[in-house]
Amino acid sequence: MANTDNQKALRAEIPAAVPARGREETGGAAGKPIDLSIVEDDRRTRESLVTLLNARKELRCVEAYPTGEAALAGVPGRRPDVLLVDIELPGMSGIECVAKLKAQLPELRVLMLTTYEDSYLIFNSLRAGASGYVLKNRPAAELIQAIEQVFEGGAPMSMRVARKVVAFFRQLPEPASELERLSEREAAVLALLAKGDLYKEIADKLGISLNTVRTYMKRIYEKLHVQSRTEAVAKFGLKLPK
């Protein structure tokens, strides 16, 4: 459960929710909102998040779960575009919940929403398959932006968190043999990811379709034994965008 100060900070953002933008400004199909689900055990925080997200025309909260166990039962049937998960949940942790859901739904985009900024928790969140990591005490506008970035294939997180992730992976031995398994085109995709390009931008630069980029990403994850964009980039010491 989030601490009281950060819960209040998040709820304080609700009355002044950022102005809604048209769906055409996001990476999805025109007219179709981004479907979201939430896993948060604090009732007031959970309800505040639902209110915030549903205030946006391009977002739609389809379900909110109080526990990881409830999310495991509901998310596979709902198949949201983006899942927001709190780390500290009663019973099953948020990290364990993400790992189990990613095993069932490899394409699920996950954004960790928490008060913690611990390198160990960050590492395990990414290893579990989280796409991004946002602190609860950040403004609502940053949360909305992070959701849109994750949906578009990005890996949003604060620079402080990004530095910790990179520092953590740089302590690990460099698995050159795994890197050598990548084809020339897969390596090009990974290099563009390291520069901060979104899937659509990679497709445009390489002259391939968006689905082809996703296919390359699936192969990269399998060959490098990773489950997220950030892990793939940081594992080999590539520089994250500033």
C-alpha positions as CSV (number, residue, x, y, z in Angstrom):
1,M,0.0,0.0,0.0
2,A,1.3,3.5,-0.8
3,N,2.2,5.7,2.1
4,T,-0.3,8.4,3.1
5,D,1.6,11.4,1.8
6,N,1.9,10.0,-1.7
7,Q,-1.7,8.8,-1.7
8,K,-2.8,12.4,-0.9
9,A,-0.5,13.7,-3.6
10,L,-2.0,11.5,-6.2
11,R,-5.6,12.3,-5.1
12,A,-4.8,16.0,-5.1
13,E,-4.2,15.7,-8.9
14,I,-7.7,14.5,-9.7
15,P,-9.7,17.8,-9.6
16,A,-7.2,19.4,-12.0
17,A,-6.8,16.4,-14.3
18,V,-4.8,17.3,-17.4
19,P,-7.0,18.4,-20.4
20,A,-8.1,15.6,-22.7
21,R,-6.4,15.2,-26.1
22,G,-7.7,13.6,-29.2
23,R,-7.0,10.0,-29.8
24,E,-5.2,10.9,-33.0
25,E,-2.3,12.2,-30.9
26,T,-1.6,8.8,-29.5
27,G,-0.3,5.6,-31.2
28,G,-3.6,3.7,-31.4
29,A,-6.4,3.4,-33.9
30,A,-8.4,6.6,-34.4
31,G,-11.5,6.8,-32.2
32,K,-10.5,3.8,-30.0
33,P,-9.4,4.7,-26.5
34,I,-6.5,3.0,-24.7
35,D,-8.0,0.3,-22.5
36,L,-6.5,0.2,-19.0
37,S,-6.7,-1.9,-15.9
38,I,-5.4,-1.1,-12.5
39,V,-4.0,-3.3,-9.7
40,E,-4.0,-1.2,-6.4
41,D,-5.0,-2.3,-2.9
42,D,-5.7,1.1,-1.4
43,R,-9.4,1.8,-2.2
44,R,-9.2,5.6,-2.3
45,T,-6.1,5.6,-4.5
46,R,-7.7,3.0,-6.8
47,E,-10.9,5.0,-7.1
48,S,-8.9,8.2,-7.7
49,L,-6.9,6.6,-10.5
50,V,-10.1,5.4,-12.2
51,T,-11.5,8.9,-12.0
52,L,-8.4,10.4,-13.4
53,L,-8.1,8.0,-16.3
54,N,-11.7,8.1,-17.3
55,A,-11.6,11.9,-17.4
56,R,-9.5,11.5,-20.5
57,K,-11.3,10.9,-23.8
58,E,-8.4,8.8,-25.2
59,L,-8.2,6.5,-22.1
60,R,-10.7,4.0,-20.6
61,C,-10.3,2.1,-17.4
62,V,-12.0,-1.2,-17.9
63,E,-11.3,-2.8,-14.5
64,A,-9.6,-2.1,-11.2
65,Y,-8.4,-4.9,-9.0
66,P,-7.5,-4.8,-5.2
67,T,-5.1,-7.7,-5.3
68,G,-2.7,-9.5,-7.6
69,E,-4.8,-12.7,-7.3
70,A,-7.9,-10.8,-8.5
71,A,-5.9,-9.4,-11.4
72,L,-4.7,-12.9,-12.4
73,A,-8.3,-14.0,-12.6
74,G,-9.5,-11.0,-14.5
75,V,-6.8,-9.5,-16.7
76,P,-6.5,-12.4,-19.2
77,G,-10.2,-12.1,-20.0
78,R,-10.1,-8.3,-20.3
79,R,-6.8,-8.1,-22.2
80,P,-6.2,-4.3,-21.6
81,D,-3.8,-2.3,-23.7
82,V,-1.9,-1.1,-20.6
83,L,-1.9,-2.5,-17.0
84,L,-1.0,-0.2,-14.0
85,V,0.4,-2.2,-11.1
86,D,1.4,-1.2,-7.6
87,I,4.4,-3.1,-6.2
88,E,3.3,-3.7,-2.6
89,L,0.1,-5.6,-2.6
90,P,-1.4,-7.9,0.1
91,G,-0.6,-11.5,-0.6
92,M,1.0,-11.8,-4.0
93,S,3.3,-8.9,-4.7
94,G,2.9,-6.6,-7.8
95,I,6.1,-8.0,-9.2
96,E,5.0,-11.6,-8.9
97,C,1.6,-10.6,-10.4
98,V,3.3,-9.1,-13.4
99,A,5.6,-12.1,-14.0
100,K,2.6,-14.5,-14.0
101,L,0.5,-12.3,-16.3
102,K,3.4,-11.8,-18.7
103,A,3.8,-15.5,-18.9
104,Q,0.2,-15.7,-20.1
105,L,0.1,-12.5,-22.1
106,P,3.6,-11.7,-23.5
107,E,2.3,-8.6,-25.4
108,L,0.8,-7.0,-22.2
109,R,2.2,-3.6,-21.6
110,V,2.8,-3.0,-17.9
111,L,3.5,0.3,-16.0
112,M,4.6,0.0,-12.4
113,L,3.0,2.7,-10.2
114,T,4.6,2.9,-6.8
115,T,6.2,5.0,-4.1
116,Y,9.4,3.0,-4.2
117,E,12.6,3.9,-6.0
118,D,14.8,1.0,-4.9
119,S,17.2,-0.4,-7.4
120,Y,16.4,-4.0,-6.4
121,L,12.7,-3.5,-6.9
122,I,13.2,-1.7,-10.2
123,F,15.4,-4.5,-11.4
124,N,12.9,-7.2,-10.4
125,S,10.0,-5.2,-11.9
126,L,11.8,-5.0,-15.3
127,R,12.8,-8.7,-15.1
128,A,9.1,-9.5,-14.5
129,G,8.3,-7.8,-17.7
130,A,7.3,-4.2,-16.7
131,S,7.6,-1.7,-19.6
132,G,8.0,1.4,-17.4
133,Y,8.1,2.7,-13.9
134,V,6.5,5.8,-12.5
135,L,6.5,7.1,-8.9
136,K,3.2,7.9,-7.3
137,N,4.3,11.4,-6.1
138,R,4.7,12.6,-9.7
139,P,2.1,15.0,-11.3
140,A,-0.9,13.4,-13.0
141,A,0.2,14.7,-16.3
142,E,3.4,12.6,-16.1
143,L,1.3,9.5,-15.4
144,I,-0.9,10.2,-18.5
145,Q,2.2,10.7,-20.6
146,A,3.8,7.5,-19.3
147,I,0.7,5.5,-20.2
148,E,0.7,6.9,-23.7
149,Q,4.4,6.2,-24.1
150,V,4.0,2.6,-22.9
151,F,1.1,2.1,-25.3
152,E,3.3,3.4,-28.2
153,G,6.1,1.0,-27.4
154,G,8.2,3.3,-25.1
155,A,9.7,2.7,-21.7
156,P,8.9,5.7,-19.5
157,M,10.6,6.2,-16.1
158,S,12.2,9.0,-14.3
159,M,15.8,9.8,-15.0
160,R,16.7,8.9,-11.5
161,V,15.2,5.5,-11.9
162,A,16.8,5.1,-15.4
163,R,20.2,5.8,-14.0
164,K,19.7,3.2,-11.3
165,V,18.6,0.6,-13.8
166,V,21.6,1.3,-16.0
167,A,24.0,1.3,-13.0
168,F,22.6,-2.1,-11.9
169,F,23.0,-3.8,-15.2
170,R,26.5,-2.4,-15.7
171,Q,27.5,-4.4,-12.6
172,L,26.6,-7.6,-14.4
173,P,29.0,-9.5,-16.8
174,E,28.4,-8.6,-20.4
175,P,26.8,-11.6,-22.2
176,A,28.5,-11.1,-25.6
177,S,27.4,-14.5,-26.8
178,E,23.8,-13.5,-26.5
179,L,24.3,-10.2,-28.3
180,E,26.0,-12.1,-31.2
181,R,22.8,-14.1,-31.7
182,L,21.0,-11.1,-33.0
183,S,20.7,-10.7,-36.8
184,E,21.8,-7.4,-38.4
185,R,18.3,-6.1,-38.6
186,E,17.5,-7.1,-35.0
187,A,20.7,-5.3,-33.8
188,A,19.5,-2.2,-35.8
189,V,16.1,-2.3,-34.0
190,L,17.8,-2.6,-30.6
191,A,20.1,0.3,-31.4
192,L,17.2,2.5,-32.3
193,L,15.4,1.4,-29.1
194,A,18.5,2.5,-27.2
195,K,18.1,6.0,-28.7
196,G,14.6,6.2,-27.4
197,D,12.7,5.6,-30.7
198,L,9.1,4.3,-30.5
199,Y,8.0,1.3,-32.6
200,K,6.4,3.5,-35.2
201,E,9.6,5.6,-35.5
202,I,11.7,2.5,-35.9
203,A,9.4,1.2,-38.6
204,D,9.6,4.5,-40.5
205,K,13.4,4.6,-40.2
206,L,14.0,1.0,-41.3
207,G,11.3,1.0,-44.0
208,I,9.3,-1.9,-42.4
209,S,5.8,-2.3,-41.0
210,L,4.9,-1.9,-37.3
211,N,4.0,-5.6,-37.1
212,T,7.5,-6.4,-38.4
213,V,9.0,-4.3,-35.6
214,R,7.0,-6.2,-33.1
215,T,8.1,-9.5,-34.6
216,Y,11.8,-8.4,-34.3
217,M,11.2,-7.3,-30.7
218,K,9.7,-10.7,-29.9
219,R,12.8,-12.4,-31.3
220,I,15.2,-10.0,-29.5
221,Y,13.5,-10.7,-26.2
222,E,13.7,-14.5,-26.8
223,K,17.4,-14.4,-27.8
224,L,18.5,-12.1,-25.0
225,H,16.3,-13.8,-22.4
226,V,14.6,-10.5,-21.4
227,Q,11.0,-9.4,-21.0
228,S,11.1,-5.6,-21.5
229,R,12.6,-3.0,-23.7
230,T,14.5,-1.4,-20.9
231,E,16.1,-4.7,-19.8
232,A,17.2,-5.4,-23.4
233,V,18.8,-2.0,-23.7
234,A,20.3,-1.8,-20.3
235,K,21.6,-5.4,-20.2
236,F,24.2,-4.5,-22.8
237,G,25.2,-1.1,-21.4
238,L,23.5,0.9,-24.1
239,K,22.8,4.4,-23.2
240,L,19.3,5.3,-22.4
241,P,17.9,8.6,-23.8
242,K,18.1,11.7,-21.7
